[in-house]
């Protein structure tokens, strides 16, 4: 009868050990899941930041290009006005 009790105690201990190991395994799995999610979130945030930087740089490049075009238009308009003034003065001198 002692043997039967020993077997029963061993089975109960094995069940308890199995539950403990399952519990530790679940904890480990949850930790890995949380760690993986945190890494993915960090990577996603870095990607968003990088993309925002690219958008900001492209927007600034575009603004600079528009400013340069406006400056050239102003220069050409002033140049054309000066040419018209000179042409008018030359016509007056010839008359």
Phi and psi in degrees as a GROMACS rama.xvg file:
@    title "Ramachandran Plot"
@    xaxis  label "Phi"
@    yaxis  label "Psi"
@TYPE xy
-62.4109  -38.1234  UNK-2
-61.6199  -43.2853  UNK-3
-61.9145  -42.1547  UNK-4
-64.7498  -39.6631  UNK-5
-61.265  -42.9253  UNK-6
-64.5754  -43.3339  UNK-7
-64.5319  -42.1561  UNK-8
-64.0979  -41.984  UNK-9
-62.5915  -43.3416  UNK-10
-62.9059  -44.0297  UNK-11
-62.701  -41.6151  UNK-12
-64.6139  -40.7867  UNK-13
-62.7028  -41.613  UNK-14
-62.5554  -44.6433  UNK-15
-62.1039  -43.7718  UNK-16
-63.3131  -41.5161  UNK-17
-62.1514  -43.5008  UNK-18
-64.1354  -39.4773  UNK-19
-64.1207  -46.7171  UNK-20
-63.2825  -40.3422  UNK-21
-61.56  -42.7576  UNK-22
-61.521  -46.4609  UNK-23
-63.0234  -40.2861  UNK-24
-64.554  -42.2826  UNK-25
-62.5764  -42.041  UNK-26
-60.3293  -45.6772  UNK-27
-61.8992  -45.0154  UNK-28
-61.2453  -44.0215  UNK-29
-63.8168  -39.5521  UNK-30
-64.0322  -44.2807  UNK-31
-62.7245  -41.0806  UNK-32
-61.5706  -48.5042  UNK-33
-62.8052  -40.3169  UNK-34
-63.8943  -44.0858  UNK-35
-63.807  -43.5026  UNK-36
-62.0066  -42.7312  UNK-37
-62.2603  -42.2792  UNK-38
-64.4611  -41.1944  UNK-39
-64.9115  -42.9102  UNK-40
-63.0531  -41.3767  UNK-41
-63.9766  -44.8746  UNK-42
-63.014  -41.224  UNK-43
-63.9111  -41.3637  UNK-44
-64.8442  -40.9173  UNK-45
-63.0372  -40.4617  UNK-46
-63.9578  -42.5087  UNK-47
-61.9428  -43.1628  UNK-48
-63.1143  -44.1141  UNK-49
-62.3183  -43.3944  UNK-50
-64.8124  -40.2842  UNK-51
-63.1452  -39.7778  UNK-52
-61.0538  -43.866  UNK-53
-63.0331  -45.4948  UNK-54
-59.9079  -44.977  UNK-55
-61.7114  -42.8315  UNK-56
-64.9507  -44.7068  UNK-57
-63.8009  -39.6584  UNK-58
-63.0875  -43.4958  UNK-59
-65.6031  -40.5694  UNK-60
-59.4821  -41.6747  UNK-61
-65.2987  -43.7087  UNK-62
-61.7774  -43.2746  UNK-63
-61.536  -41.3424  UNK-64
-64.1022  -43.3312  UNK-65
-62.7289  -40.8389  UNK-66
-62.5114  -41.0563  UNK-67
-64.6511  -42.4847  UNK-68
-63.0749  -44.1745  UNK-69
-60.1356  -41.0129  UNK-70
-63.6932  -42.9276  UNK-71
-66.7947  -38.4641  UNK-72
-63.0153  -45.6858  UNK-73
-59.943  -43.7378  UNK-74
-62.2676  -45.0679  UNK-75
-66.3066  -39.8148  UNK-76
-63.4967  -44.708  UNK-77
-63.5358  -39.642  UNK-78
-63.7947  -42.4054  UNK-79
-65.7509  -40.3985  UNK-80
-62.0939  -43.4648  UNK-81
-63.0624  -39.0387  UNK-82
-63.827  -42.0125  UNK-83
-64.025  -40.6067  UNK-84
-63.104  -45.0494  UNK-85
-64.3343  -41.402  UNK-86
-62.1518  -42.3564  UNK-87
-63.6356  -42.9849  UNK-88
-63.0985  -42.6617  UNK-89
-62.7547  -39.689  UNK-90
-64.2865  -41.048  UNK-91
-64.8847  -39.6554  UNK-92
-66.4275  -40.7312  UNK-93
-66.0389  -31.3238  UNK-94
